[in-house]
């Protein structure tokens, strides 16, 4: 593994006292305390720029999310940042005039969201919860779900796609960043294939020895079937997608993609999902 190595130093918990998602939340809190890139809130200057329409955001390490993936007018739209704490994306949506809610299991990521909201004077609903559980929102509560790379820290992703479909209103969109699993096959220098897939340390604890957990967290590979076909099985139609690299390291230098990003839509009331999928594919081809 390479990009997932965060170099953290969280203390080891007594066996049996916490779930793997509890462990991951605690480890991520320790990474944030040490300056983790994905736990650093945006600056006041970047927020002011976003108010003027000058913004970018990412679902994966490097490629910006296309603006066409958002709804045509985000003012008043209800946005859920799913495992998207840290004060990086939600402030941008708030600057667009969206009504923002963020759900994250890391207390530090939630604290960063509150910090930026208080600093910039906008309202945000913050929910500390485990996304492997049913989401604590009513059906159709949101118009857009923004879900950057994070499901590599959970074992099963299909239940998450089903919950996203449930909490989205008809016509709503799910924007997701996804790890394609390739990082888990290589050594730290990204020169040799040393492991097969799937990578699941709950089934094979030797994959991440206990002494390495503070550095890696508990991580899982997921297949295209789980990540993209799983969204389709949950009821979504895929509107568009792209690949991305780690942004650094040998795999990046060789142009080897290690992430996907998808834009999926919940069919509007009365739509034929199969027809909508054909329309979406044609529209994506013209973009």
C-alpha positions in Angstrom: 0.0 0.0 0.0 1.2 3.6 -0.6 -1.3 6.4 -0.6 -3.2 5.1 2.4 -0.1 5.3 4.6 -0.8 8.3 6.9 2.0 7.8 9.4 -0.3 8.3 12.4 0.5 7.4 16.0 -2.9 6.6 17.6 -2.7 4.5 20.8 -3.6 0.9 20.7 -7.0 0.1 22.2 -7.7 -3.0 24.3 -9.0 -5.8 22.2 -12.8 -6.2 22.1 -13.6 -2.7 23.3 -14.5 -1.0 20.0 -15.7 -1.9 16.5 -13.4 -1.4 13.5 -15.3 1.8 12.6 -14.8 3.1 16.1 -11.1 2.3 15.7 -10.9 4.1 12.4 -12.6 7.2 13.8 -10.1 7.4 16.6 -7.1 6.8 14.2 -8.4 9.5 11.8 -8.7 11.9 14.8 -5.0 11.3 15.5 -4.0 11.9 11.8 -5.9 15.2 11.9 -4.0 16.3 15.1 -0.8 15.6 13.1 -1.9 17.8 10.1 -3.5 15.3 7.7 -4.2 16.8 4.3 -7.8 15.7 4.2 -8.5 17.1 7.7 -7.3 20.7 7.1 -10.2 23.2 6.7 -10.2 25.7 3.9 -8.9 29.2 4.6 -11.0 32.3 5.0 -9.5 33.5 1.7 -10.7 30.4 -0.1 -14.2 30.8 1.3 -14.3 34.4 0.1 -13.3 33.2 -3.3 -16.0 30.6 -3.3 -18.5 33.3 -2.6 -17.4 34.9 -5.9 -17.8 31.6 -7.8 -14.0 30.8 -7.8 -13.8 27.3 -6.4 -12.8 23.8 -7.0 -13.5 20.6 -5.0 -12.3 17.0 -5.3 -13.8 13.6 -4.7 -10.4 11.9 -5.4 -6.9 13.1 -4.9 -6.3 15.4 -7.8 -9.0 15.9 -10.5 -11.5 18.6 -9.8 -15.2 17.7 -9.8 -16.8 19.0 -13.0 -19.2 21.8 -12.4 -21.7 20.1 -14.6 -22.0 17.4 -12.0 -23.7 19.8 -9.6 -27.4 20.8 -9.8 -28.0 23.8 -12.1 -28.8 26.2 -9.2 -27.5 25.1 -5.8 -29.2 27.9 -3.9 -31.5 26.4 -1.3 -30.6 22.8 -2.3 -30.2 20.3 0.5 -26.7 18.8 0.5 -25.4 15.9 2.6 -21.7 15.6 3.0 -21.4 11.9 3.7 -18.1 11.0 5.5 -17.1 14.4 4.2 -16.1 16.3 7.3 -13.0 18.4 7.7 -14.3 21.8 6.5 -13.2 21.4 2.9 -16.2 20.8 0.7 -19.2 21.9 2.8 -18.0 25.5 3.1 -17.9 25.6 -0.8 -21.5 24.3 -0.9 -22.5 26.8 1.7 -20.9 29.6 -0.3 -23.2 28.5 -3.2 -26.2 29.0 -1.0 -26.9 25.4 -0.3 -28.4 24.1 3.0 -25.6 21.8 4.3 -25.6 18.8 6.5 -22.4 16.8 7.2 -22.2 13.3 8.6 -18.8 11.9 9.8 -17.7 9.5 12.4 -14.5 11.5 13.3 -15.1 14.0 16.1 -12.3 16.1 14.8 -13.7 16.3 11.2 -17.0 17.4 12.7 -15.2 20.0 14.8 -13.5 21.4 11.7 -16.9 21.8 10.0 -18.2 23.8 13.0 -15.1 25.9 13.2 -15.4 27.0 9.5 -19.2 27.6 9.8 -18.7 29.8 12.9 -15.8 31.7 11.3 -17.7 32.4 8.1 -21.2 32.9 9.6 -23.2 30.2 7.9 -25.3 27.4 9.3 -24.6 23.7 9.0 -26.1 20.7 10.6 -23.4 18.3 11.9 -24.1 14.6 12.7 -21.5 12.3 14.2 -22.5 8.9 13.0 -21.2 5.6 11.5 -22.1 5.4 7.8 -22.3 1.6 8.0 -25.5 2.1 10.0 -28.8 3.3 8.6 -28.5 7.0 8.0 -30.4 9.1 10.5 -32.4 11.0 7.9 -35.9 10.7 6.5 -36.6 9.5 3.0 -35.9 12.1 0.3 -34.3 14.5 2.7 -31.5 15.7 0.3 -31.0 16.9 -3.3 -27.3 16.0 -3.5 -25.0 13.6 -1.6 -21.3 14.4 -1.7 -19.2 11.4 -0.8 -15.4 11.7 -1.3 -13.1 8.7 -1.0 -13.9 7.1 2.4 -15.6 3.8 1.8 -12.2 2.2 1.8 -12.6 2.3 5.6 -15.7 0.2 5.6 -16.2 -3.5 4.7 -19.5 -3.4 2.8 -20.5 -0.6 0.5 -23.8 -1.7 -1.0 -25.8 -0.8 2.2 -24.4 2.7 1.9 -25.5 3.0 -1.8 -29.0 1.9 -0.7 -29.1 4.5 2.1 -27.9 7.2 -0.3 -30.7 6.3 -2.7 -33.3 6.4 0.1 -32.3 9.8 1.5 -32.1 11.5 -1.9 -35.2 13.1 -3.4 -36.2 12.0 -6.9 -33.8 13.6 -9.4 -31.2 14.0 -6.7 -27.5 13.2 -7.4 -24.8 11.2 -5.6 -21.2 12.3 -6.3 -18.8 9.6 -5.0 -15.0 9.2 -4.9 -14.0 5.5 -5.0 -10.7 3.6 -4.5 -10.3 0.9 -7.2 -8.2 -1.4 -5.0 -5.0 -1.3 -6.9 -3.1 0.5 -4.1 -3.5 -2.6 -1.9 -1.7 -4.9 -4.3 1.7 -3.1 -4.4 4.6 -2.6 -2.0 5.4 0.7 -0.3 7.6 1.8 -3.3 4.8 0.9 -5.7 7.3 -1.3 -7.8 6.1 -4.8 -7.1 2.8 -6.6 -6.9 2.9 -8.3 -3.5 -0.8 -9.0 -2.7 -3.9 -10.3 -4.3 -7.4 -9.0 -3.8 -9.7 -8.6 -2.0 -7.8 -6.8 0.8 -9.9 -7.4 3.9 -8.0 -7.4 7.3 -11.1 -8.5 9.2 -10.9 -11.8 7.3 -7.0 -11.9 7.2 -5.6 -10.0 10.1 -2.0 -10.5 8.8 -2.7 -7.9 6.1 -2.4 -5.1 8.7 -0.5 -6.2 11.9 -1.8 -4.5 15.1 1.3 -2.4 15.4 0.7 -0.9 12.0 -3.0 0.0 12.5 -2.2 3.5 13.8 -0.4 4.2 10.5 -3.0 2.6 8.1 -6.3 2.4 9.9 -8.6 -0.6 9.0 -8.9 -0.5 5.2 -10.7 -2.6 2.6 -10.5 -3.0 -1.2 -13.7 -2.9 -3.2 -14.4 -4.1 -6.7 -16.0 -2.3 -9.7 -19.0 -4.6 -9.0 -19.3 -3.2 -5.5 -18.6 0.4 -6.3 -20.3 1.2 -9.6 -22.6 -1.8 -10.3 -23.6 -1.5 -6.6 -24.9 2.0 -7.2 -26.9 0.8 -10.2 -28.3 -2.1 -8.1 -29.4 0.4 -5.5 -31.5 2.2 -8.2 -29.2 4.9 -9.5 -28.3 5.6 -13.1 -24.7 6.5 -13.8 -24.5 9.9 -15.5 -20.8 10.3 -15.8 -17.5 9.1 -14.3 -13.7 9.6 -14.5 -10.5 8.1 -13.2 -7.7 9.6 -11.1 -4.3 8.7 -9.7 -2.7 9.0 -6.3 -1.3 12.4 -7.2 2.3 11.3 -6.3 4.4 8.2 -6.3 5.4 5.7 -9.0 1.9 4.6 -9.9 1.0 8.3 -10.5 4.2 8.8 -12.5 3.2 5.9 -14.7 -0.3 7.2 -15.2 -1.9 4.2 -13.5 -5.4 5.1 -12.2 -6.1 4.1 -8.6 -9.4 6.0 -8.1 -12.8 6.5 -9.8 -15.3 9.2 -9.4 -19.0 8.8 -10.3 -21.9 11.1 -10.8 -25.2 9.1 -10.3 -28.8 10.2 -10.3 -31.9 8.9 -8.6 -34.6 8.8 -11.3 -37.2 11.5 -11.1 -40.7 10.3 -10.2 -42.3 8.6 -13.2 -39.0 8.1 -15.0 -38.2 4.7 -16.6 -34.8 4.0 -15.0 -33.6 2.1 -18.1 -34.6 4.9 -20.4 -33.1 7.5 -18.1 -29.8 5.6 -18.1 -29.7 5.7 -21.9 -30.5 9.4 -21.9 -27.8 10.0 -19.3 -25.2 8.1 -21.3 -26.0 10.1 -24.4 -25.8 13.4 -22.5 -22.4 12.4 -21.0 -21.1 11.6 -24.4 -22.0 15.1 -25.7 -20.5 16.9 -22.7 
